[in-house]
Amino acid sequence: MKLLIYTHKVTQRFSYVMRQVFDRILQVEFETTTKVEDFIKHTGPKITYAKQPLQNEFFIRANDLLFERGINDFHIEMGKWEELPCFFEAGERSNIPFDIFSASFFLLSRYEEYLPHVKDELGRFKPNDSMAFQNGFLQLPLVDLWAFKLLKVLTIRFPDLTYKSREYKFTPIVNVVQSHRYAYARLCAPLGGLLRTC
């Protein structure tokens, strides 16, 4: 069955994160709505993503990040969701301890790189200054790990929630410039280079 997500306002940030988490990572069919009556009528799996729950549904307390415009500095305190690091704490009423969608947007958009920071000699954001490096999760695919943990919690609450298993695909990439490096060279050119090295 299709998952219905209620929120008070659909923004580009909100839509981007929902597509990333549910469509691309989890491959769960979903719809979003801002109409309370449609949400209440829905008999399948549903999530409220707002400041307050509507009824007794699965609730994730929303941070303001997905509903804001522009870039704002945040004071971020790290927490734990069992064994995984997390941030943007959601409070006791939320079914998970943090706002997974705002935190995912923060990491996916590399939000902190838009904030004022000291650049390296080439004008880049230094990895050592990142929140991920400073909190020891730079090497973790944290958004994917959060998403699969969310899926596990959702399937316990909604056993009829349907999703597809992801399949691993390997796509080799050939550097065309290197493969055709000697395409138009004369036969003796590589031999001359070989003799020069000897």
Beta strands, then each sheet from edge to edge (+ up, - down):
strand 1: 3-6
strand 2: 30-33
strand 3: 46-50
strand 4: 58-61
strand 5: 78-81
strand 6: 84-87
sheet 1: 2+ 1+ 3+ 4+
sheet 2: 5+ 6-
end
